[in-house]
Amino acid sequence: MRLITGSLVALLFICVACGETEPHTVNDLENSLGRRSAGAMNGDEEPGFLGACSSCHALPSPGDLPYGIWDTVVLPRMGHFLGRFQPGERDQLLSADPAGRQNLLAANVYPAQPIVDDIDWQRIRDHYLTNAPQELPVSAESPATTTVQFTARFPKLFMSPPSGSFIRIPKDGGVMMADINKGALYRFDKKLEAVQQLPAAGGLTDLTGNVGITIGSFSPTDAGTGELLRLGANGTDTLATGLRRPTSLLRINTDDDPEQEIIVTEYGKWTGRLSLFDPTPSGSYTASVLAQRPGALKVLPGFGGEAPSVFVLFGQGREQVVKYTFDKGNIVTKVMLDFPPSYGSVNLRWANWNDDPYPDLIYINGDNADYVSQPKPYHGIRIFAGTESGVFEEALFLPLAGAYDAVVEDFDGDGDRDIAAISFFPDYENDTPAAAVFYEHNAAGGFTAQHLPAAGKGRWLRLSVGDYDQDGDPDLAACSLAMETAKDRGEIARWITGGLPFIVWENNSASD
């Protein structure tokens, strides 16, 4: 069951949607395999038989996952993408998503014939199973204390089960949040009392002005069940249908006409895409595909340059940040950041980290939904500092198991940047899982991690920063999605009984 990031087991996403417009052919993959020539026999850094594992994404290291996950989850699914099935298994996989079956067939997600032979397949299995660790290194410990920088505030509206899909602190204060089960977008005032409700069936995931997107299917699917909508007090107008689990949108003028287009990231499952919606004189929109690949997560506006551009985060195995530049009718793409396929990318934001003229990126990775797994030590928050040359260089990594969002602000007013983050997959075997953490930039130049208060009252999916009470300092808000945990020690029952749709962490700086 997934909401924002779909299925992570694209870890070895081999032969589908590898290109910007269509899947690789069998011949393409055979060329990439190297056919066990010198690479496999002469001890090169990347043996030829591992070409299948790097033809679409960064080559995964055996150390990225423990032996048991390679053996029982990832390698079997990798075999499916390489056309290797047990009798009846291919049809079973196609039939598991009836509405998306045609999209799966068109993209050749599950090839009817094997793409690698038995010898190469056994070499791949041996490589990973021989070199994989039994367990991953221990992740960062949970904070020992709770911060006094923030006070937890709760709305008066009860929603059970909490099913938040969107949250935002508007510039004029209060909170906006959407709930999937209620099928509505709510506006709360500074007292956190609900003052407005707009219909938004299907799970609102993003909003710009009065135009929003709904994910459609809560569970992973390649069917086009999402919509582009115009929200209003008297109902919604449908602008476009058939979206494949859309997650974010951005208004941008990509050409010379006065009308703004809308770019939408459609995560899908195995056949997502990045789409551009162009307004028509009748008020509807026509769609075109910028990238035919799954895992489109977040679109951000570009900066500088003569031509408009956007930065897009992709997950689902081919984990990248890609820049799209719209230059006089041509679209130029450039990979800005590339991550291992096990990372579980979930979010991307702009930030001003170091006060130089070049915008910086916050990258968050922590998706851990597809199988029961120990916390991953490479999950967390990374700051990539922008440079004069246009490249991004990693400036900071803060490990946080299951990280799902993070924001950078000077929360305590001391002149340096602090970080607040939420985790949707913290270590629930810990007595105090790090579900919401405040990283205070300390005098030594490091960060002191503390729990945000009342972090255990929900399972936090989305995070927003802004001045909800209009007192001049940045506050935080997070919405909750009461979803089962790998080890349930009564959390989900408490979340459902509590019915807390969201939490506000009020900054205490203004009262100091």
N, C-alpha and C positions, 0 to 999 in steps of 0.2 A: 504494500500500500504506500503510494508516494504522492506528494503534492507538488513540490517545486522541482526537485532534481531528477525525478524518474529513476531509472535503474542504473546503478553504478557498475554492474557486472559487464559493462562495455570495456573492462580492463584490457581484454585482449580482443578488441573490436576490429577484426581482421579484414574482412572482405566486403564490408558494406559501407556505402557513403564515404569512401575514402577520398574521392575527388570532389571538387566543388559542384559538379553537375551530375555525375553518375558514378555508380560503383565501379571498382576495378573489374576488368575481365579476367578470365582464367589465365590468359597469356600474360597479362600484366603481373599477376601474382607469381606466376612461374618465373618470370624474369627477375622479380625481386628476391625470389628464394635462392637463386644462385645454383640451384640444382646440385647441391652437395659437392661443388667443385672445390677449388683450392681453399675457399673459406672454411669449409667444414673439416678439412683434413690437415691444414697447415697451422692451425692454432691462431688464426686471426682474431682480432679483438671482437668482431661480430661474426661468428661462424655463418656460413651460407644458409644453413637450415633455419636460422633465426630471422631470415629476411621476412618471413610471414608475420613475425611479431613486431616488425618495425616498418612495414609497408604503409601503414596508415597513421601511426602515432609513435611517440618516443618508445624505444625498446625498454620494456619493463625489466627491472632487476629481480632475480629470485628472492632477494632480501626484502622486497617491498611487502610481501605477504607471508604468513606462516605456512608451513607444509600442508596442514590440513585444508586450508582454503584453496591452495593450488590444486590439491588432489581431488577434492570433492565438489568444488564449485567452479573455479575459474577455468581450469583445463578442460573439463567436460563442455563448458559453454563455448570455449574457444573452438573446440572440435565442431560444434554446430555451425559456427561462422565459416569454417573451412570445409563444410559439406560432409562431415563425418557424423553419422547417426547410427543408433541402434534401430532395429526394425520397427517401423511405425512411428519413430520419434519425430521425424521432420513434420509429418502431417499433424502430429499432436501439438507441436510448437506453433504451427500456422493456425491451427484451430483454436488455440488458447486466446486469440484476439480476433474473433470473427469480423468485427467491424474494420479492423486494420489489415485484414488478410491481403487484400489486393495491393496495398501499399508495400507490404512486406515482400510480395512476389515481384512487384515492379522494381524494387530496389535490390533484388537478389540477396536478401539478408541471409537466407538459408539455402545455399547452392544445392541443386539436386544431385550433383556429382562431386566427389572429393577433389579438393584443390591441391592437397599435398598427399604424397604417397605414404604407405605404411612406415617406411624407413625414416623419412623426415619427421613424421608425426611422433614416432617413438623417440627420436633424438630430441625433439622439443620437450616432450614429457620428461625425459631423463635429465635434461639440462636444468629444468626448474625444480623437479623433485629432489634431485641430488644436492642442489645448492641452497634450497630454501631452509630458513631456520625453523625450529620447532615453535618458537614464539618470537614476537617482535620485542624490541627493547621497550622498557617501561616508559610510558608517557610522563609528562610533567605532573607533579603532585597537585592535588586540589589545594586552593588557598586555605590558610589556617584561620583567617579572621574575616569579618564582614566590615565593609567600609561605612564610615559615618558621613561620607561626602553626599550621600543620597538618602532620601526617605521614600519608602514605598507608599504609593497611593493607588486606590482601587476604585473602579467604577461601581455605581450602584446597580447597574443592569446585570442580571443573572443570565448566563447562557450555558446550557448543559446539553450535550458535551461541548466544551469550548472547541471551536473549529475555525480559528482565525486564519485568513489567507492574505491579508493586507493590513498595513498600519502606517499612519503618517501623522506627524505633528505639523499642522499647517502654519504658515507664517504669522497668521493672526491668532494663534493659540488654540487650545483645546486639542482634541484628538479625533482622527478619522480612522475607522477600522471596518473591515468586511468579515463576515462570517459565512462559511460555506453552507452549513445546515440551515441557517436563517435565510440565506439567499438575499442578503441585504447589505448595504453600506450605511454605516451609522456615523453621525457627527455628535461629538460630546463637547460640552463647554468646559470652562476652566475648573468647574466644580465636579467634572467627570459625570455629569448628568446628560443622558441622551436627549438631544434637542432636534434631531432630524434623522429620518430614515428613508433611504432610496432603494428601490428594488434593484438587485444585482444578482440574479440567479446564475448558478454555474460556477461560483467561486471566483470573485474578483481578485486578480493578482497584481494589477498595476493600473495607474490612473494618471492622465495628464489633462488638466482642465476638467471638462465633463466627458472626455472620451476614455473608455477603459477596456480592458480585456478580461475575459473569463476563461478559466482553464478547461471547463467542460467536464472532463473525466478526472475524478479524484485518483483513480488507479491508473497505472501505466497502460498506455494504448497508443497505437499508431493511427487510430481513427481521428478524423477532423471534427472534434466535438466542441472546440472552443469558438468564441465569438469576439468580434470587435464591436463595441457598443457606444452609444451616446446616452448618458444617464440624465434623467430629468425627474422633477417632482411628480410628474404624472405617469412615469413609466420609462422604458428604455426603447431606443430606436436601434435596430440591428444594422450595422454598417457593413459587416462582412461575416460570413460563416465559414466553417470547414477548417478552422485553425487547429493545429496539432499541439494542444496543451501549451498555449502561450504563457510566457512568464514575465516579459517586460516590454515596454514600448517607448518610443521617442518620436516627438515631432521634429522635423528637420526639413529645410528647403534644399533639395539636392540638385535643383536645376534653376533655370532662369525665370520660370514663371512665378507669380506671386504667391501661389498656394503651397502650403507646407504638406509634405508627405509624412507618412507614419511608418516607422520601421518597427517590426515586431519580432521578437525572438520566440520561435516555436520549438519547444524542447522535444516534443514527441516521445517516442521510446527508442525505436531504432531508425525511424524515418522522419526526423524533425527537419526544420529549415529556418532560414533567416529570410523574412519577407518584407517587401516594400509595398505599401498601400498608397495609391495615387488618387486624389479626389477627382471626381467628375463633376460637370456642371449640374447634374441632377442631385448632387449631395451624397451619392454613393461612392464606393471606392473600388478600384480595380487593383488586383494583386499581381505582383511579379516576384520571382524568387531570386534572392541575392546569393544564397548558398543552400545547396541541397545536402544537408548533413544534420544528424541528430545532436542534441545537447546544447542548443543555443539557449543561453541562460540570461544574459544581461547585456543591454546596449547602453552605451554612454556617449554623449556628444564629444566630438573631437575638439581640438583647439589649434589656433594659429593656422598658418598656411593660407594660400589663396583659394583653395578648393574646400568645400565642406567635407567633413569626415566623421566617422563614428568608430568607437572601439567596442568590440563584441567579445564577451567571454563565452567559450564553449566548454562543455564538460562531456560526459558520456564516453570516456576513454580517450578521445582525441582532445586532450585538455590544452586549450590555447587561448591567448588573447590576440585577436586579429583586428587590424586596422583596415577599414574600407574608406577609400577616398573617391569622391564623385567628381571627376575631372572632365568637364565638357562632354558629357555623354558616355565617358568611359569610367569603369569602376576598377580601381587599382587596389589589390589586396596585399597586405604585408603582415606576416606573423611577428608580433611584438614580444610575446612570451610563450614558452612551450613548457609543459609540465608532464611528469610521468603519469601514465594512465591510471595509476592507483590513487592519485591524490584526492579525488572526489571534490572537484571545484564546485562552489556554490554561489559565490557573490564577488562583485567587483565594484569599487567606488573610487571617485577622485578624492584627493586630499591635498592639503598644503602641509607637508611634513617638515620642511626645512627652510621655509621663507625665501627660497630662490625663485626665479621667474618661471620655473618649469614645473607643471603639475605632476603630482605623484599619484601612484595607484595603491589602493588597499586591495589585496587579494585574499580571499577567505576560502579555505578548503576544509571540509569535514564530513562529507557525505559518507554514511556508514550504514545504509538501510537494507542492503540486499542479502545479507547473511549475518549470522551471529559471529561477531569478531571482537577480539580485544581492541582497546583503543589504539589508534595508530599514532606513532610518535611524530610523524610529519604533518599531521593535521594542525591547523592553527591560522594565525594572522601573519601575513607578510606585507611589508611596505616596500614598494619598488619606486625608487627615486627617479624622477625624470631628469634628463641631462640635456645640455645644449645640442648634442648630436641627434637627439630624438629617441635614443635607446633608454631602457629602464634597467636600473641596477638595484639588486636586492640590498636594502639598507637595514632591515630588521626582520626577525622571525620570533614570534611568540607562540610556543606550542599550546594548543588547546584542543583536547580530544573532541571531535564532533562539531567543530566550530561552524557556525552558520551565518553569522553576520558580525560586523564590527564597524565602529565609527571612530574618527579622530577629532578631538576637540581639546581646548584648554579648559577642562571641566572645573579645576580648582582655582583658576585665575592667577596662577603664579608665573605665567609667561611661557610655559613649555607645553608640548602636546601630550595629552593622555589618551588612552584608548579604552573604550567600553565594548564588550563583546558578549554574544550569546552562543550557546551550544545547543543543538537539537539532539545530539548524540553524546552527551557526557558519559562518564563512567558511572553507571548506576549501581555498580557493585561497591562504590565508595559511599561511605555514610553521609558525606556532604559533597555530592557531585557538583562539578564546576559548570553550572547551567547558565550563569550570568556573572561576568567578571569585570571588575574595574581595575585597569592597569594604570597606576599613578606613576607619572614620570618623576623619579626621585632626584635628590640633589647630586647623587653620584653618577647620574646619567643613565641609570638602569630603570627597571620598572618593578614596582611593588604590587603584586596581585592580591586582590581581595574580592570576596563574594559581594555582589550587589544584594541588598536586603530583600528577604522574602522570595529569593530566586527559586525555591522549591515549590512554589504555589502554582506553577504551570510548566508546560513544555514549550519553550519559546522558539517560534519559527521565523518571525520577521521583527526587525528592529528599526526604530526611527529616532532621530535626534532633532531637537528644536526647543523653542521656549514656550512650553505649553501654558504656563501661567503668566507669561508676559512680564516677568520680573527682571529680565536682562541677562539671565544665565542659561546655558544649554541643559535641557532635561532629556530624559530618555523614555521611550515607550516601546513595549514589545507585546505582540499578540501570541496567544497560546493555542496549540493544536493538541488536544488530548489523544495521543496515539500510544499504542502499547510499547513498552520498553523491552529490551532483550531479557533483562532480569527484573520482573515486576515484583517489587516489595510493597505493593499497595499504592504506588504512585497514581496509576490511572484512575483507580477508584476515588482517590482524594481529589484529583483534578475534575472528575465528572461531578462529584458531590459538591465541590466548591463552586463550580460554574463560573470561574473567573475568566472572562474573555480576553482581558489584557491587563497589563500593569504599567503604571507610570513611576519612574524613578525621578523624584523631584530633587533637583540640585539645591544644596543648602548654601551655596556660596553667597547668594544675595542676602541671606539672613545672618551671615557671619559678622 
